[in-house]
């Protein structure tokens, strides 16, 4: 099979590699589409290696067709159209993964739509509802609201009855956040987001944060009593001063969260919980993935550059085969 390989100079090559072996509890999938995530950029730069036992290739999600099943797999068959969260290996023609990490590609969906779901929707779900325990009527602030995770988080939070505020870096992005259901979207390049939010309401219950260091003080200031701050990325750095008096006085919870490194059993539980709560809304089209554009897999470098330069609203998809 072929896969995207990173050389010592961080150049990308679509080249022949050894095909994966399918274990007894796994399935082998012929990948039709994958997608670009910021974790891929970190892995390419050598800063985010895959967890032990995972594929060495980039790519945290895919959609495709099952081409082989392990002896212990009984709930899937060859030819099934599927999508899945991966620990790695989406930038390739084939991947093996645990059978219980699969979701069936809904009838009528193309593979590019399916590839836009797993990583961002499961990331938004686990952090909003399992880590932050977001409840109906609460206010959540989604930083990077026009990103893949952000567009998923806005829709899931609104569907759950929460009020959503968002930040983004252009007026076109803030407008898209409003279209998706945010009641306020602040262009952080033009306004101080904390001041704008406090002009709008009395604070927030949950912050889903991708920025970290530069936003820490303002996030803590915005949080209400018993507020929850969930860190899912460190775009502005990993060191900042913190007023612990506010943390104690408001009884805040600060949570660091990743999805990729969690055990397979925990991922299975997350996937099942997401399926039970939101899958029907997705298959009905009431919640939809937002796709910026689709690149052929041979143009992965351009696709990653688009993400690195923050030029996307929603997902950047890689088409592996027709």
C-alpha positions as CSV (number, residue, x, y, z in Angstrom):
1,X,0.0,0.0,0.0
2,X,0.9,3.7,-0.1
3,X,1.1,6.1,2.8
4,X,2.4,9.7,3.4
5,X,5.9,9.4,4.9
6,X,7.8,12.2,6.5
7,X,11.5,12.4,5.8
8,X,14.3,13.9,8.0
9,X,13.7,17.3,6.4
10,X,10.0,17.1,7.3
11,X,9.1,16.7,3.6
12,X,6.1,14.6,2.7
13,X,6.2,11.6,0.3
14,X,3.3,9.5,-1.0
15,X,5.1,6.2,-1.3
16,X,5.0,2.4,-1.0
17,X,5.1,1.1,2.5
18,X,4.4,-2.3,4.2
19,X,0.7,-3.1,4.5
20,X,-0.6,-3.6,8.1
21,X,-1.6,-7.0,9.5
22,X,-5.0,-7.5,10.9
23,X,-5.2,-9.0,14.4
24,X,-8.0,-11.2,15.6
25,X,-10.0,-8.3,17.2
26,X,-9.3,-5.8,14.4
27,X,-10.6,-4.9,11.0
28,X,-8.6,-3.8,7.9
29,X,-10.1,-0.9,6.1
30,X,-9.4,0.4,2.6
31,X,-9.3,4.1,3.2
32,X,-11.2,6.4,0.9
33,X,-10.8,9.7,2.8
34,X,-9.0,11.2,5.8
35,X,-8.6,14.7,7.2
36,X,-6.0,17.1,8.5
37,X,-5.8,17.9,12.2
38,X,-3.3,20.0,14.2
39,X,-1.9,16.9,15.8
40,X,-0.7,15.9,12.3
41,X,1.3,19.1,12.1
42,X,2.9,18.4,15.5
43,X,3.7,14.8,14.5
44,X,5.3,16.0,11.2
45,X,7.5,18.3,13.2
46,X,8.5,15.5,15.6
47,X,6.7,16.9,18.6
48,X,3.8,14.4,18.9
49,X,4.8,10.8,18.3
50,X,2.0,8.2,18.0
51,X,1.2,6.1,21.1
52,X,2.8,2.7,21.4
53,X,1.4,0.2,19.0
54,X,-0.2,2.8,16.7
55,X,0.5,3.3,13.0
56,X,3.6,5.5,12.5
57,X,1.8,7.5,9.8
58,X,-0.2,10.7,10.4
59,X,-4.0,10.8,10.3
60,X,-6.4,10.5,13.2
61,X,-9.6,9.7,11.3
62,X,-10.8,8.1,8.1
63,X,-13.7,6.7,6.2
64,X,-13.6,3.7,3.9
65,X,-14.6,0.1,3.2
66,X,-13.8,-3.0,5.3
67,X,-11.6,-5.3,3.3
68,X,-10.8,-8.0,6.0
69,X,-11.9,-8.9,9.5
70,X,-10.2,-10.7,12.4
71,X,-11.4,-14.0,13.6
72,X,-13.0,-12.6,16.7
73,X,-15.0,-9.9,14.9
74,X,-18.6,-10.7,14.4
75,X,-20.5,-7.4,14.1
76,X,-18.9,-6.2,10.9
77,X,-18.4,-7.8,7.5
78,X,-16.2,-7.2,4.4
79,X,-17.7,-4.5,2.3
80,X,-19.2,-2.5,5.1
81,X,-18.8,1.3,4.7
82,X,-17.4,2.8,7.9
83,X,-15.8,5.8,9.5
84,X,-13.5,5.8,12.6
85,X,-11.3,7.6,15.0
86,X,-7.7,6.5,14.7
87,X,-4.5,6.7,16.8
88,X,-2.7,7.1,13.5
89,X,-2.5,5.8,10.0
90,X,-5.2,7.8,8.2
91,X,-2.8,9.2,5.6
92,X,-2.6,5.8,3.9
93,X,-4.5,3.4,1.6
94,X,-5.2,1.0,4.4
95,X,-5.4,0.9,8.2
96,X,-6.1,-1.6,10.9
97,X,-8.0,-0.7,14.0
98,X,-10.2,-2.2,16.8
99,X,-13.6,-3.3,15.5
100,X,-15.4,-1.5,18.3
101,X,-14.0,1.9,17.2
102,X,-16.0,1.8,14.0
103,X,-19.2,3.6,13.1
104,X,-21.3,2.8,10.1
105,X,-21.2,5.4,7.3
106,X,-24.8,6.6,7.1
107,X,-26.7,5.7,3.9
108,X,-26.3,8.3,1.2
109,X,-23.1,9.9,2.7
110,X,-20.0,10.1,0.6
111,X,-16.6,9.2,2.1
112,X,-15.4,12.8,2.4
113,X,-18.3,13.7,4.6
114,X,-17.7,10.6,6.8
115,X,-14.0,11.6,7.2
116,X,-15.0,15.0,8.6
117,X,-16.8,13.5,11.7
118,X,-14.6,11.3,14.0
119,X,-11.8,13.4,15.4
120,X,-13.5,16.7,15.9
121,X,-16.9,15.5,17.0
122,X,-15.5,13.0,19.4
123,X,-13.0,15.6,20.8
124,X,-15.8,18.1,21.2
125,X,-18.1,15.5,22.8
126,X,-15.6,14.1,25.3
127,X,-14.5,17.5,26.5
128,X,-17.9,19.3,26.7
129,X,-19.9,16.4,28.1
130,X,-17.6,13.9,29.8
131,X,-14.9,16.3,31.1
132,X,-16.9,19.5,31.6
133,X,-20.3,17.9,32.3
134,X,-21.9,20.7,30.3
135,X,-25.6,21.0,31.3
136,X,-28.7,22.5,29.5
137,X,-28.9,26.3,30.1
138,X,-25.2,26.7,30.9
139,X,-23.0,29.0,29.0
140,X,-20.0,27.7,27.1
141,X,-17.2,29.6,25.5
142,X,-15.6,27.9,22.5
143,X,-12.3,29.3,21.5
144,X,-11.4,28.7,17.8
145,X,-15.1,28.5,17.0
146,X,-14.5,28.2,13.2
147,X,-12.0,25.3,13.5
148,X,-13.0,21.7,13.0
149,X,-13.4,21.1,16.7
150,X,-15.0,24.5,17.2
151,X,-17.7,24.0,14.5
152,X,-18.5,20.6,16.0
153,X,-18.6,21.9,19.6
154,X,-20.9,24.8,18.8
155,X,-23.4,22.4,17.2
156,X,-23.2,19.8,19.9
157,X,-23.6,22.3,22.7
158,X,-26.6,24.0,21.1
159,X,-28.2,20.6,20.5
160,X,-27.7,19.9,24.2
161,X,-29.5,23.1,25.2
162,X,-26.5,25.2,26.2
163,X,-25.8,28.8,25.3
164,X,-22.7,29.2,23.1
165,X,-20.2,32.0,22.8
166,X,-17.2,31.8,20.5
167,X,-14.0,33.5,19.4
168,X,-12.5,33.5,15.9
169,X,-9.9,35.4,14.0
170,X,-11.8,36.9,11.1
171,X,-15.3,38.4,10.6
172,X,-16.1,35.6,8.1
173,X,-15.3,33.1,10.8
174,X,-17.3,34.8,13.5
175,X,-20.3,35.0,11.1
176,X,-20.0,31.2,10.5
177,X,-20.0,30.7,14.2
178,X,-23.3,32.6,14.5
179,X,-24.8,30.6,11.7
180,X,-23.9,27.4,13.5
181,X,-25.7,28.6,16.6
182,X,-23.4,30.8,18.7
183,X,-25.3,33.7,20.2
184,X,-22.1,35.8,20.3
185,X,-18.9,35.5,18.3
186,X,-16.0,37.8,19.0
187,X,-13.2,38.6,16.5
188,X,-10.3,38.4,18.9
189,X,-8.1,40.4,16.5
190,X,-10.4,43.4,16.8
191,X,-11.8,43.1,20.4
192,X,-10.7,41.8,23.8
193,X,-12.9,38.7,24.0
194,X,-13.2,38.9,27.8
195,X,-14.5,42.5,27.8
196,X,-16.9,41.7,24.9
197,X,-18.3,38.6,26.7
198,X,-18.7,40.5,30.0
199,X,-20.6,43.2,28.1
200,X,-22.9,40.4,26.8
201,X,-23.5,38.3,30.0
202,X,-22.2,37.7,33.5
203,X,-19.6,35.1,32.6
204,X,-19.5,31.5,31.4
205,X,-19.7,28.0,33.0
206,X,-17.4,26.2,30.7
207,X,-14.4,27.3,28.5
208,X,-13.1,25.0,25.7
209,X,-9.7,26.3,25.2
210,X,-7.1,25.7,22.4
211,X,-4.9,28.7,23.2
212,X,-3.7,28.1,26.8
213,X,-1.0,30.6,28.1
214,X,-2.1,33.9,26.6
215,X,-5.8,33.3,27.4
216,X,-5.4,31.8,30.9
217,X,-6.0,35.0,33.0
218,X,-9.0,36.1,30.9
219,X,-10.5,32.6,30.9
220,X,-10.3,32.3,34.7
221,X,-11.8,35.8,35.0
222,X,-14.8,34.8,32.8
223,X,-15.6,31.6,34.7
224,X,-18.5,31.6,37.0
225,X,-18.7,29.8,40.4
226,X,-17.9,26.1,39.8
227,X,-16.8,26.9,36.3
228,X,-14.7,24.4,34.2
229,X,-11.7,25.3,32.0
230,X,-10.8,22.5,29.6
231,X,-7.4,22.7,27.8
232,X,-7.3,20.8,24.6
233,X,-4.3,22.5,22.9
234,X,-1.4,24.9,23.8
235,X,-1.2,27.2,20.7
236,X,0.2,30.2,22.7
237,X,2.4,28.2,24.9
238,X,2.3,26.0,28.1
239,X,3.5,28.5,30.8
240,X,1.5,31.3,32.4
241,X,0.9,32.8,35.8
242,X,-2.4,31.8,37.5
243,X,-4.3,33.6,40.2
244,X,-5.0,30.7,42.5
245,X,-7.2,32.9,44.7
246,X,-9.8,32.9,41.9
247,X,-9.5,29.2,41.4
248,X,-10.2,28.6,45.1
249,X,-12.7,31.3,45.6
250,X,-14.9,30.3,42.6
251,X,-14.2,26.6,43.1
252,X,-13.0,26.2,39.5
253,X,-11.8,23.1,37.8
254,X,-9.0,23.2,35.3
255,X,-8.7,20.1,33.2
256,X,-6.1,19.0,30.7
257,X,-7.4,16.7,28.1
258,X,-6.2,14.6,25.1
259,X,-8.0,11.9,23.1
260,X,-5.3,10.2,21.1
261,X,-3.4,8.6,24.0
262,X,-6.4,7.2,25.8
263,X,-6.6,3.4,26.0
264,X,-8.7,1.6,23.4
265,X,-11.3,0.6,26.0
266,X,-11.8,4.2,27.0
267,X,-12.1,5.3,23.4
268,X,-14.7,2.6,22.8
269,X,-16.7,3.9,25.7
270,X,-16.5,7.5,24.4
271,X,-17.6,6.4,20.9
272,X,-20.6,4.5,22.3
273,X,-21.6,7.4,24.5
274,X,-21.4,9.8,21.6
275,X,-23.4,7.4,19.4
276,X,-26.2,7.1,22.0
277,X,-26.5,10.8,22.5
278,X,-25.9,12.5,19.2
279,X,-25.7,10.0,16.3
280,X,-29.4,10.2,15.4
281,X,-29.0,14.0,15.1
282,X,-26.1,13.6,12.7
283,X,-27.8,11.0,10.5
284,X,-30.9,13.2,10.3
285,X,-28.7,16.1,9.2
286,X,-29.6,18.3,12.2
287,X,-25.9,18.4,13.1
288,X,-23.5,18.5,10.1
289,X,-19.7,18.5,9.6
290,X,-18.3,21.7,8.2
291,X,-15.9,21.1,5.3
292,X,-13.6,23.9,4.0
293,X,-12.2,22.0,1.0
294,X,-11.0,18.6,-0.3
295,X,-7.4,17.8,-1.4
296,X,-6.1,14.7,-3.1
297,X,-3.8,12.8,-0.8
298,X,-0.9,13.6,-3.0
299,X,-1.4,17.3,-2.1
300,X,-1.2,16.7,1.7
301,X,1.5,19.4,2.0
302,X,-0.9,22.1,0.7
303,X,-3.7,20.8,2.9
304,X,-1.5,21.0,6.0
305,X,-0.4,24.5,5.0
306,X,-4.0,25.7,4.9
307,X,-4.5,24.5,8.5
308,X,-1.2,25.9,9.7
309,X,-2.1,29.3,8.3
310,X,-5.6,29.2,9.8
311,X,-7.3,29.7,6.5
312,X,-9.9,27.0,7.0
313,X,-13.5,27.1,8.4
314,X,-14.1,23.6,9.5
315,X,-12.4,20.5,8.1
316,X,-9.7,20.1,5.5
317,X,-10.3,16.7,3.9
318,X,-7.8,14.3,2.1
319,X,-9.2,12.1,-0.7
320,X,-7.3,8.9,-0.8
321,X,-9.3,7.0,-3.5
322,X,-12.6,7.3,-5.3
